[in-house]
């Protein structure tokens, strides 16, 4: 019986983000992609201020989206 490898990095936050904020992470990706900012910390601050996300959750979402190159 093989276990699935543990999810690491920003994606490890995704189940908690979906549960806490009631939206799938794919929606958050769209929010970030449509944001009026491009720099990592600007996006994190914006998600915190405008959407009420905690710092760690905002940081994880932004890091993931920016790493994808979108």
Secondary structure, DSSP 4 states (H G I P E B T S, - for coil): -PPPPPP-GGGGGHHHHHHHHSS-HHHHHHHHHT-S--SHHHHHHHHHHHH---HHHHHHHHHHHHHHT-
